[in-house]
Amino acid sequence: MTAAPVGIGSVLIVDDSHVQRSYALSICRELGIEKLHEASNGREALALLTALSPRPELVIVDLEMPTMDGPEFLVKLQERGFDIPVIVASSRERALIDTVREMGGVLGLHVLAAVQKPLQADVLRQAIQSAEGRELRRSAQRAELAIDAAALSDALERNEIYVHYQPKADIRTGIVRGVEALARWTHPTLGPIPPDQFIPVAERNQLIHRLTIDVMNQAMLQSSAWRARGLHLPVAINLSPMLLERSDLALEIASLQQCHGLTPDQIVIEITESSLVTRVGTALSVLAQLRLRGFGLSIDDYGTGFSSMQQLARIPFTELKIDRSFVRGAPERDSLQVILRSAIEMANRLGLVTVAEGVETLQEWRMLQEFGCTLGQGWLIARPMPGDDLIGWMKQYRVQAAQLRA
């Protein structure tokens, strides 16, 4: 029975074994890929990529090959500017394959998967399909837009900055336990501006306080509206490291919370792990005041900074958010599983809520259930959405929640 075709039409197989190449080509045909190219080593593959027009939409490459091996071939792809998605397939040990995958990512290549041979049709299909959403996001991130402080200031003046909310669900039951408030900006002529572009502009131009208070005000207003409709969900709000230098910040946040009729335990303040490196004294004072008032404190992007243990030891966090880089692909990588499990176990012993970011597959969700994680957040559950859409979405989500239940 022929499988449904995947969303690409051409592939290049790079492998020195004729048997392995033939087998990989037969799988590609089974998946409906029509244009098939092959090369016996990296040098031959580079020559083909230079000559072919249009170039293949995917390259599947072995690691051990004469003349030019897989790692060297990936370096040459980057040096020559070939922007083609890659799948690494090898019969070598898992740790080595994962290292090459990591190397490709550092080089800026689109490494969709790193798998052990023999290549399997379902693995190849999953790698291609799961890459679609990620590639859309990468494209959005690559598009640098011409925005400056004046444009952002005008946007704040015109109330163009709005908030979307991404649900966080209980790993055991699938029930929604909270949301994260995320700032969004749609420019009238440039269209959507990614947060990783406009937030640094705000931080460099003394606009971050204004932006943060605006987001907090919107998020708390929305939380009050949900409460009026019987929906009680804690809202997590990101805090820029620059604001930890403001000694009156805790009082300002508490005043907002009281103004909207909320209790402090309905608000979780998320602080990026690496943001606590400088001006520690002032930062500790602000965070201690927030905790004393009853606000939740979350260490965000855990595992991406340099002093994780020290931060956990000296700051009264209530929640630990595990960065998506340790979740994505963990079911296939033993090293990531060890790190992920140890972080969850440590947080559980410290009495912290654990939140796994970037959960995209059911396989990742089941793994987090096994490891004892508390909450999951990511596209498997829902993408960020307007606050007015959340209640309607939750009604539809009940079926999915039943499927996610342990």
BANUGU-809691 format. One line per 5 residues: number of its first residue (from 1); for each residue z, x, y of N, C-alpha, C. Coordinates in steps of 0.05 Angstrom, whole numbers, plus 5000, padded with zeros to 4 digits. Atoms other than C-alpha are relative to their C-alpha. Example, Ala and Ser with C-alpha at 12.3 -4.5 7.8 and 13.67 -1.06 7.14 Angstrom:
<guvexs>
1> 5000,5018,4976,5156,5246,4910,5000,5018,5024  4999,4984,4976,5143,5273,4979,5014,4985,5022
</guvexs>
This chain:
<guvexs>
1> 5000,5017,4976,5000,5000,5000,5000,5018,5025  5002,4984,4976,4979,5030,5067,5020,4991,5021  4980,5006,4980,5034,5035,5119,4987,4994,5027  5011,5006,4974,5025,5008,5189,4996,5025,5016  5006,4975,4986,4994,5060,5235,5021,5006,5021
6> 4983,4991,4978,5037,5101,5283,4984,5002,5025  5013,5002,4974,5021,5107,5357,4985,5025,5008  5016,4976,4993,4982,5173,5354,4975,5000,4983  5025,5000,5014,4911,5187,5334,4991,5026,4989  5009,4973,5009,4907,5262,5321,5024,5018,4996
11> 4978,4982,5007,4949,5317,5291,4988,5027,4992  5007,4973,5010,4946,5392,5278,5022,5009,4982  4981,4989,5019,4979,5419,5215,4998,5030,4999  5001,4970,5000,4998,5493,5219,5018,5009,4977  4985,4991,5023,5019,5521,5151,4982,5019,4984
16> 5016,4981,5015,4997,5581,5110,4994,4991,4971  5004,5009,5028,5001,5542,5044,4979,4977,5000  5022,5021,5002,4937,5503,5028,5011,4975,4987  4989,5024,5013,4977,5457,4982,5017,4984,5020  4982,5014,4981,5029,5441,5036,4983,4987,5022
21> 5017,5012,4979,4974,5430,5088,4987,4974,4990  5013,5024,5011,4937,5382,5042,5019,4977,4997  4980,5021,5003,5000,5344,5027,5008,4987,5027  4993,5010,4974,5018,5338,5101,4977,4983,5011  5024,5015,4990,4947,5315,5118,4999,4972,4986
26> 5001,5026,5014,4951,5261,5064,5021,4980,5011  4980,5018,4988,5016,5234,5094,4991,4990,5027  5010,5008,4974,4984,5233,5163,4979,4978,4997  5020,5021,5005,4926,5193,5135,5013,4973,4992  4985,5024,5008,4976,5145,5103,5011,4985,5025
31> 4988,5012,4976,5006,5134,5172,4979,4991,5020  5022,5010,4983,4938,5117,5202,4991,5020,5021  5010,4980,4981,4926,5183,5240,4973,5008,4991  5028,4998,5008,4851,5190,5240,4989,5029,5004  5011,4974,4995,4835,5258,5271,5020,5022,4990
36> 4982,4980,5013,4864,5314,5228,4989,5028,5003  5008,4972,4997,4861,5388,5243,5021,5018,4985  4982,4983,5015,4891,5446,5204,4996,5030,5007  5001,4972,4995,4907,5520,5214,5019,5014,4981  4983,4986,5020,4937,5573,5167,5021,5018,5013
41> 4980,4984,4987,4978,5610,5220,5000,4993,5030  4997,5006,4971,5000,5608,5293,4976,5009,5016  5022,4989,4984,4943,5651,5319,4975,4982,4997  5023,5017,5005,4890,5607,5287,5005,4973,5014  4994,5025,4987,4926,5545,5314,4995,5002,5030
46> 5004,4996,4971,4925,5573,5385,4971,4999,5007  5029,5000,4995,4851,5585,5380,4988,4972,4999  5009,5027,5002,4840,5514,5357,5008,4983,5024  4991,5015,4977,4882,5485,5413,4985,5006,5025  5015,4991,4976,4843,5525,5464,4972,4987,4999
51> 5028,5010,5003,4776,5500,5436,4998,4970,4999  5002,5029,5004,4792,5427,5420,5002,4985,5026  4998,5018,4977,4780,5373,5472,4992,4972,4991  4972,4998,4992,4818,5328,5473,5016,5015,4979  4982,4986,5019,4875,5367,5442,5015,4980,4983
56> 4985,5018,5017,4915,5338,5384,5025,4990,5014  4977,5012,4987,4972,5292,5403,5026,5009,4987  4976,4991,5014,5021,5324,5354,4993,5025,4984  5002,4976,5016,5031,5392,5321,5023,5001,4980  4980,4996,5020,5068,5400,5255,4998,5028,4990
61> 5002,4971,5005,5086,5473,5244,5021,5010,4981  4983,4987,5019,5115,5514,5188,5014,5024,5015  4986,4977,4988,5163,5573,5203,4989,5026,4990  5009,4974,5012,5142,5627,5154,4970,5000,4996  5029,4997,5003,5070,5647,5163,4992,5028,5007
66> 5010,4973,4993,5031,5713,5165,4986,4999,5027  5015,4996,4975,4998,5739,5229,5017,4990,5024  4983,5010,4979,5039,5693,5275,5017,4977,4987  4982,5020,5013,5100,5654,5249,5006,4977,5019  4994,5024,4985,5128,5588,5274,5014,5005,5026
71> 4986,4995,4975,5179,5614,5326,4982,5013,5021  5018,4987,4981,5127,5660,5358,4979,4981,5010  5019,5020,4992,5077,5604,5359,5011,4981,5021  4988,5018,4981,5125,5559,5396,5003,5014,5027  4998,4985,4975,5137,5613,5448,4972,5001,5014
76> 5027,4999,4989,5061,5620,5457,4992,4973,5011  5006,5026,4989,5055,5545,5466,5011,4997,5028  4987,5003,4974,5104,5548,5523,4986,5019,5021  5013,4981,4982,5071,5610,5554,4973,4990,5010  5027,5009,4992,5002,5578,5554,5000,4972,5011
81> 4998,5026,4988,5027,5512,5580,4989,4977,4984  5009,5022,5017,5007,5469,5520,5023,4979,4998  4980,5021,4999,5046,5404,5531,4995,4981,4978  5005,5016,5024,5042,5377,5460,5025,4997,4984  4976,5004,5017,5098,5345,5419,4997,5016,4974
86> 4999,4982,5024,5119,5388,5359,5021,4989,4980  4981,5004,5021,5151,5375,5292,5002,5025,4983  4997,4976,5016,5180,5435,5256,5007,4992,4971  4996,5007,5029,5176,5431,5179,5001,5026,4984  4997,4975,5015,5202,5486,5134,5017,4996,4975
91> 4984,5001,5024,5232,5498,5066,5025,5019,5002  4977,4982,4995,5283,5547,5096,5026,4984,5004  4974,5013,4997,5357,5532,5105,5002,4984,5025  4997,5019,4978,5379,5476,5151,5008,5013,5026  4990,4987,4975,5415,5521,5200,4978,5015,5015
96> 5022,4986,4987,5353,5563,5213,4980,4981,5013  5018,5020,4989,5309,5502,5223,5011,4988,5025  4988,5012,4977,5359,5473,5272,5000,5020,5023  5001,4979,4979,5361,5540,5310,4972,5000,5013  5027,5000,4988,5285,5538,5319,4996,4975,5016
101> 5002,5024,4984,5290,5466,5342,5013,5003,5027  4985,4995,4976,5342,5486,5393,4984,5019,5018  5016,4982,4985,5298,5544,5415,4977,4986,5014  5022,5015,4988,5240,5497,5426,5009,4983,5024  4990,5016,4978,5283,5452,5469,5006,5017,5024
106> 4994,4982,4978,5307,5511,5511,4974,5008,5014  5026,4992,4988,5234,5531,5522,4987,4977,5015  5012,5023,4986,5220,5461,5548,4979,4985,4984  5020,5014,5017,5177,5439,5489,5011,4973,4991  4992,5026,5011,5178,5368,5461,5002,5002,4970
111> 4996,4998,5028,5207,5382,5393,5011,4973,4990  4992,5027,5008,5209,5312,5362,5019,5000,4976  4983,4999,5023,5242,5333,5297,4998,5027,4987  5001,4975,5015,5260,5392,5253,5009,4992,4972  4995,5011,5026,5256,5374,5179,4995,5021,4978
116> 5004,4983,5023,5260,5407,5111,4977,4989,4983  5021,5008,5018,5200,5406,5066,5012,4991,4973  5027,5011,4994,5171,5369,5030,5001,4979,5022  5002,5020,4979,5150,5327,5090,4998,4972,4987  5000,5028,5010,5161,5252,5080,4989,4981,5021
121> 5013,5018,4981,5122,5195,5110,5020,4985,5018  4980,5016,4984,5184,5155,5132,5013,5018,5021  4988,4981,4980,5214,5217,5166,4981,5005,5023  5020,4995,4979,5149,5231,5203,4997,4976,5018  5002,5025,4985,5143,5158,5224,5024,4997,5019
126> 4976,5003,4984,5215,5156,5249,5000,5020,5024  5000,4980,4979,5206,5221,5289,4981,4991,5022  5020,5008,4980,5144,5194,5324,5010,4975,5016  4991,5025,4987,5173,5125,5338,5025,5004,5018  4976,4996,4984,5241,5149,5363,4994,5017,5024
131> 5007,4983,4978,5206,5198,5409,4988,4984,5023  5014,5015,4979,5170,5143,5448,5018,4995,5025  4982,5005,4977,5230,5122,5491,5009,5026,5014  4991,4975,4989,5252,5194,5500,4978,5012,5018  5022,4988,4985,5184,5216,5524,4996,4985,5027
136> 5002,5015,4975,5183,5159,5576,5021,5010,5019  4979,4990,4983,5249,5185,5602,4995,5028,5010  5007,4973,4991,5226,5257,5603,4979,4999,5022  5021,5002,4979,5165,5236,5643,5012,4992,5027  4987,5009,4975,5209,5200,5693,5016,5023,5013
141> 4984,4979,4990,5254,5261,5699,4982,5022,5012  5018,4978,4990,5194,5309,5710,4988,4993,5027  5013,5008,4975,5168,5269,5768,5018,5003,5024  4984,4995,4976,5201,5300,5829,4989,4984,5024  5009,5017,4978,5198,5251,5887,5010,5011,5026
146> 4994,4989,4974,5198,5269,5960,5021,4982,5014  4979,5015,4987,5265,5241,5982,5018,5020,5015  4982,4983,4984,5313,5269,6035,5024,4983,5008  4976,5013,4991,5379,5252,6067,4995,4976,5017  5006,5023,4982,5348,5207,6120,4992,4976,4984
151> 5010,5022,5017,5313,5165,6066,5024,4987,4985  4977,5010,5015,5378,5159,6026,5019,4985,5019  4982,5013,4981,5419,5142,6088,4989,4973,5008  5013,5025,4994,5368,5088,6106,5004,4980,4977  4997,5018,5023,5372,5061,6035,5028,4988,4998
156> 4972,5011,4999,5448,5055,6040,5003,4980,5022  4998,5019,4977,5441,5021,6107,4987,4973,4993  5015,5024,5007,5391,4971,6078,5009,4987,4974  4989,5009,5025,5432,4960,6015,4980,5001,4977  5020,4997,5022,5376,4986,5970,5013,5012,4975
161> 4986,4989,5024,5426,5022,5924,5014,4977,4986  4987,5022,5015,5447,4973,5870,5011,5011,4974  4986,4990,5024,5486,4977,5805,4990,4985,4975  5005,5011,5026,5466,4966,5733,5023,5007,4982  4977,4997,5017,5515,4961,5676,4991,5004,4971
166> 5007,4995,5028,5510,4991,5606,5025,4994,4983  4977,5007,5016,5555,4960,5553,5010,5023,4982  4988,4983,5019,5603,5000,5510,5012,4983,4978  4992,5018,5022,5616,4970,5441,5019,5014,4981  4981,4991,5020,5671,4977,5390,4984,5010,4975
171> 5015,4988,5022,5644,5023,5335,5006,4984,4974  4993,5013,5025,5681,4984,5280,4989,4972,4999  5007,5028,5000,5664,4913,5301,4974,4993,5015  5024,5006,4984,5605,4918,5349,5006,4983,5025  4992,5016,4977,5644,4877,5400,4999,5016,5026
176> 5001,4986,4975,5632,4896,5473,5028,5002,5012  4973,4995,4990,5695,4928,5502,5000,5009,5029  5001,4991,4973,5671,4951,5570,4972,5006,5009  5027,4993,4990,5613,4973,5614,5003,5025,5018  5001,4978,4981,5593,5034,5654,4982,4991,5023
181> 5016,5006,4976,5569,5023,5726,4982,5023,5007  5020,4978,4995,5506,5063,5741,4984,4993,5025  5015,5004,4975,5475,5071,5810,4970,5001,4996  5029,5001,5002,5402,5053,5817,4988,4997,5028  5013,5002,4974,5353,5059,5874,4970,4996,4996
186> 5029,5005,5001,5283,5029,5880,4990,5002,5029  5011,4995,4973,5247,5057,5941,4977,4981,5005  5021,5020,4994,5200,5008,5976,4972,5010,4995  5027,4990,5005,5140,5055,5969,4999,5019,4976  5000,4981,5022,5160,5109,5918,5008,4988,4974
191> 4991,5012,5025,5189,5061,5868,5027,5010,4991  4973,4992,5010,5249,5077,5823,5005,5030,5004  4992,4972,4996,5285,5142,5842,5022,5006,4980  4979,4994,5021,5324,5173,5783,5026,5009,5014  4975,4992,4989,5398,5183,5796,5004,5030,5002
196> 4997,4971,5000,5393,5257,5779,4984,5013,5023  5013,4990,4976,5349,5263,5841,5014,4992,5025  4988,5008,4975,5384,5222,5893,5030,5006,5003  4971,4993,4998,5457,5238,5875,5004,5029,5011  4997,4974,4988,5448,5313,5888,4993,5000,5030
201> 5006,5003,4972,5416,5294,5955,5025,4990,5015  4976,5011,4988,5478,5254,5971,5022,5021,5002  4979,4980,5000,5524,5311,5951,4995,5022,5020  5006,4978,4982,5487,5362,5993,5001,4992,5029  5003,5010,4973,5485,5318,6055,5022,4982,5009
206> 4976,5016,4992,5555,5288,6061,4996,4970,4998  5004,5028,5005,5531,5221,6035,5013,4990,4975  4990,5008,5027,5566,5221,5968,5024,4982,5002  4977,5018,4997,5630,5188,5993,4990,4972,5006  5011,5026,4993,5591,5132,6025,4986,4987,4976
211> 5014,5011,5024,5548,5123,5962,5020,4991,4979  4980,5007,5021,5608,5124,5915,5016,4975,5007  4985,5023,4992,5648,5074,5954,4983,4975,4999  5018,5022,5002,5587,5029,5958,4997,4990,4971  5002,5007,5029,5578,5032,5882,5026,4988,4990
216> 4974,5011,5009,5652,5020,5870,5004,4972,5010  4997,5027,4988,5652,4960,5917,4983,4980,4985  5018,5018,5015,5592,4929,5881,5011,4995,4972  4990,5002,5028,5622,4944,5812,5025,4982,4999  4976,5016,5000,5689,4914,5829,4995,4971,5007
221> 5008,5027,4993,5657,4853,5861,4988,4986,4976  5012,5011,5024,5617,4843,5798,5021,4994,4978  4978,5004,5019,5679,4851,5755,5016,4975,5006  4986,5024,4992,5714,4797,5795,4984,4975,4993  5017,5023,5007,5654,4751,5785,5000,4994,4970
226> 4998,5004,5029,5656,4762,5710,5027,4988,4992  4973,5011,5006,5731,4748,5709,5001,4970,5006  5000,5028,4993,5719,4682,5744,4986,4983,4979  5014,5014,5021,5673,4664,5686,5012,5005,4972  4985,4996,5025,5724,4685,5633,4993,5025,4985
231> 5007,4975,5014,5695,4754,5618,5016,5023,5012  4983,4978,4991,5746,4810,5622,4991,5026,4988  5010,4974,5010,5713,4878,5615,5008,5022,5019  4995,4977,4983,5738,4945,5640,4973,5012,5009  5024,4988,4988,5687,4978,5686,5005,5030,5005
236> 4999,4971,4996,5676,5054,5684,4982,5007,5024  5015,4992,4976,5654,5085,5750,5001,5030,5003  5002,4971,4998,5630,5157,5759,5010,5009,5027  4989,4988,4976,5665,5201,5810,4988,5028,5003  5011,4973,4994,5630,5261,5842,5023,5020,5003
241> 4979,4979,4998,5670,5326,5837,5007,5006,5029  4995,4995,4971,5663,5334,5913,5022,4982,5011  4981,5019,4989,5707,5273,5924,5028,5006,4991  4973,4992,5009,5765,5304,5886,5014,5017,5021  4988,4985,4978,5777,5345,5949,5012,4982,5021
246> 4989,5019,4980,5796,5282,5989,5028,4991,4991  4973,5006,5008,5871,5275,5986,5007,4970,5001  4995,5029,4997,5868,5201,6006,4983,4983,4981  5019,5015,5016,5818,5182,5952,5014,4979,4982  4986,5018,5018,5868,5150,5904,5008,4974,5015
251> 4992,5023,4984,5894,5105,5960,4976,4983,5007  5024,5015,4993,5823,5086,5980,4990,4983,4976  5009,5015,5024,5804,5066,5908,5019,4977,4994  4981,5020,5006,5869,5028,5899,4997,4976,5020  5003,5021,4980,5857,4990,5964,4976,4982,4993
256> 5024,5015,5008,5787,4969,5939,5007,4982,4976  4993,5015,5024,5816,4947,5872,5017,4976,5008  4983,5022,4992,5869,4904,5906,4985,4979,5016  5017,5018,4984,5818,4875,5954,4985,4981,4983  5016,5016,5018,5778,4849,5895,5016,4985,4980
261> 4983,5015,5018,5838,4821,5859,5000,5010,4971  5001,4989,5027,5832,4868,5799,5026,5015,4995  4978,4982,5007,5886,4905,5761,4990,5028,4994  5010,4972,5004,5881,4981,5756,4990,5006,4972  5009,4994,5027,5873,4980,5681,4972,4989,4994
266> 5027,5009,5003,5806,4945,5690,4980,5020,5010  5017,4980,4988,5778,5007,5724,5005,5027,4986  4999,4973,5011,5762,5073,5689,4984,5019,5018  5013,4980,4983,5745,5133,5732,4989,5022,4982  5012,4980,5016,5696,5180,5698,4996,5026,5016
271> 5003,4974,4987,5699,5254,5717,4985,5019,4982  5015,4981,5016,5647,5304,5692,5018,5024,4994  4982,4979,5009,5682,5358,5652,4998,5025,5018  5004,4975,4985,5652,5417,5691,5008,4997,5029  4994,5004,4971,5671,5385,5758,5028,5008,5007
276> 4972,4994,4993,5744,5406,5752,5005,5029,5001  4996,4972,5001,5733,5480,5755,5010,5011,5027  4992,4991,4974,5742,5490,5831,5021,4982,5012  4980,5015,4985,5798,5467,5877,5018,4984,4981  4985,5014,5021,5841,5451,5817,5025,4985,5011
281> 4975,5012,4990,5905,5437,5856,4995,4973,5013  5006,5025,4987,5874,5382,5900,4990,4980,4979  5011,5018,5020,5836,5353,5841,5022,4988,4982  4978,5009,5017,5899,5349,5798,5017,4980,5015  4984,5019,4984,5936,5314,5854,4987,4973,5001
286> 5015,5026,4999,5882,5261,5862,5001,4986,4973  5001,5012,5027,5877,5250,5787,5027,4990,4991  4973,5009,5007,5952,5246,5778,5007,4974,5015  4995,5024,4985,5956,5194,5833,4986,4976,4988  5016,5022,5012,5901,5152,5802,5014,4991,4974
291> 4988,5008,5026,5936,5154,5734,5027,4986,5005  4974,5013,4993,6004,5137,5765,4996,4971,5008  5006,5027,4991,5972,5076,5796,4990,4982,4977  5008,5016,5023,5947,5054,5727,4970,5000,4994  5029,4998,5006,5873,5072,5730,4995,5016,4975
296> 5008,4983,5023,5840,5098,5667,4985,5024,5010  5014,4976,4993,5813,5169,5670,4984,5010,4975  5017,4992,5021,5754,5191,5628,4988,5027,5006  5014,4974,4997,5728,5262,5617,4972,4996,4989  5028,5007,5006,5653,5252,5618,4985,5025,4990
301> 5017,4978,5010,5600,5294,5582,5016,5022,4986  4983,4981,5013,5653,5327,5539,4983,5018,4982  5014,4980,5017,5627,5391,5506,4979,5015,5015  5022,4986,4985,5578,5412,5561,5011,5019,5021  4989,4982,4981,5627,5450,5605,5012,5025,4987
306> 4990,4974,5009,5666,5515,5597,5031,5000,4995  4971,4999,5002,5740,5495,5597,5011,4974,4989  4993,5026,5010,5745,5432,5556,5029,4997,4992  4973,5002,5011,5811,5446,5521,5020,5002,5023  4982,4997,4978,5844,5468,5586,5001,4974,5016
311> 5000,5025,4985,5822,5404,5622,5016,4979,4985  4986,5020,5015,5849,5361,5566,5031,5005,5000  4971,4993,5000,5916,5398,5567,5014,4994,5026  4986,5002,4974,5930,5392,5641,4994,4974,5016  5007,5024,4985,5899,5325,5662,5006,4976,4982
316> 4992,5023,5017,5926,5257,5638,4976,4981,4994  5022,5016,5007,5860,5231,5611,5008,4978,4980  4996,5022,5019,5858,5165,5573,4976,4997,4982  5026,5004,5014,5786,5170,5548,4985,5026,4999  5018,4977,5002,5739,5224,5523,4972,4991,4992
321> 5028,5007,5005,5664,5214,5527,4985,5024,4989  5014,4978,5014,5624,5257,5479,4971,4999,5009  5027,4998,4989,5559,5281,5509,4979,4993,4979  5021,5009,5018,5495,5253,5479,4987,5022,4984  5013,4978,5015,5471,5322,5459,5014,5006,4974
326> 4986,4997,5025,5524,5322,5404,4996,4976,4981  5004,5024,5016,5505,5252,5380,4972,4999,4989  5028,5003,5007,5430,5253,5380,4992,5020,4978  5009,4983,5021,5403,5280,5315,5023,5010,4982  4978,4990,5015,5473,5293,5287,4999,4993,4970
331> 5002,5006,5028,5460,5256,5221,4984,5020,4984  5017,4981,5013,5408,5310,5205,5010,5029,5004  4991,4973,4993,5448,5370,5231,5029,5003,4993  4973,4996,5009,5510,5394,5195,5018,5011,5022  4984,4987,4980,5533,5437,5253,5009,4980,5021
336> 4992,5021,4980,5532,5378,5302,5021,4981,4988  4980,5018,5013,5570,5335,5252,5028,5013,5000  4974,4987,4999,5626,5387,5248,5012,4999,5027  4990,5000,4972,5632,5391,5324,5008,4972,5007  4994,5028,4994,5629,5316,5331,5025,4989,4987
341> 4976,5010,5015,5680,5301,5277,5026,5013,5011  4976,4986,4991,5728,5354,5304,5009,4989,5028  4994,5011,4973,5723,5326,5376,5013,4973,4997  4989,5027,5004,5737,5256,5352,5029,5001,4988  4973,4998,5012,5796,5277,5308,5020,5011,5020
346> 4982,4989,4980,5826,5318,5365,5008,4978,5020  4995,5021,4980,5819,5260,5414,5018,4978,4988  4983,5020,5013,5850,5211,5364,5029,5010,4998  4973,4990,5001,5910,5257,5355,5013,5001,5027  4989,5000,4972,5918,5260,5431,5003,4971,5010
351> 4997,5028,4992,5916,5184,5433,4979,4991,5020  5021,5006,4981,5851,5182,5472,4979,4981,4988  5023,5016,5009,5796,5130,5467,4976,5019,5000  5024,4984,5002,5731,5164,5444,4976,4983,5004  5025,5014,4994,5664,5142,5471,4976,5019,4994
356> 5024,4984,5006,5599,5169,5441,4977,4990,5017  5022,5007,4982,5542,5170,5491,4973,5004,4985  5027,4995,5010,5468,5164,5475,4995,4992,4972  5004,5009,5028,5473,5126,5409,4974,4984,5000  5027,5012,5001,5401,5107,5392,4992,4989,4973
361> 5008,5008,5027,5397,5097,5317,5024,4988,4985  4979,5011,5017,5435,5057,5265,5013,5022,4983  4989,4978,5016,5444,5121,5226,5021,5015,5016  4980,4987,4983,5481,5153,5285,5025,4982,5002  4978,5019,4998,5523,5090,5292,5018,5000,4975
366> 4985,5000,5025,5544,5090,5218,5015,5027,4997  4986,4974,5001,5562,5164,5223,5024,5000,5017  4977,5002,4982,5607,5150,5283,5022,4982,4988  4981,5017,5014,5640,5094,5243,5016,5017,4980  4988,4983,5021,5654,5144,5187,5020,5020,5013
371> 4984,4979,4987,5683,5195,5236,5024,4988,5016  4978,5013,4986,5730,5144,5269,4998,4999,5030  5004,5003,4972,5699,5141,5338,5008,4972,5009  4990,5025,4990,5726,5085,5382,4977,4982,5011  5021,5016,4987,5666,5062,5424,4974,5015,5000
376> 5027,4989,4999,5591,5073,5426,4985,4989,5024  5015,5008,4977,5544,5070,5485,4972,5012,4997  5027,4989,5002,5468,5077,5484,4980,4977,4995  5022,5019,5002,5401,5043,5474,5001,4983,4974  4997,5017,5024,5419,5019,5404,5014,4974,5007
381> 4985,5023,4991,5467,4971,5438,4984,4985,5022  5015,5012,4978,5432,4958,5504,4994,5021,5021  5006,4984,4977,5399,4991,5563,5016,4989,5024  4987,5010,4976,5432,4986,5632,4986,4975,5010  5011,5025,4992,5422,4917,5661,5014,4990,5025
386> 4986,5012,4977,5438,4877,5725,5025,4984,4990  4976,5013,5008,5507,4847,5725,4997,4970,4994  5004,5029,5005,5481,4775,5727,4987,4995,4973  5013,5003,5026,5444,4788,5662,5019,5003,4976  4983,4991,5022,5504,4811,5622,5010,4977,4982
391> 4989,5022,5016,5534,4744,5600,4978,4988,4982  5022,5010,5016,5466,4718,5577,4993,5019,4977  5006,4980,5021,5454,4783,5539,5021,4999,4978  4978,5000,5020,5522,4779,5505,4997,4977,4980  5004,5022,5019,5504,4712,5475,4979,5007,4979
396> 5021,4991,5018,5441,4741,5445,5009,5023,4982  4991,4976,5013,5478,4804,5424,5017,4994,4975  4981,5006,5022,5524,4768,5375,4987,5006,4972  5014,4995,5026,5472,4773,5318,5000,5030,4995  5001,4971,5003,5464,4848,5330,5028,5011,4994
401> 4973,4990,5004,5539,4858,5334,5009,4996,4971  4993,5005,5028,5547,4827,5265,4987,5021,4982  5014,4980,5016,5496,4877,5238,5013,5027,5004  4988,4975,4995,5533,4935,5270,5028,5003,4988  4973,5000,5010,5600,4915,5242,5003,5017,4974
406> 4996,4982,5023,5628,4964,5191,5003,4984,4974
</guvexs>
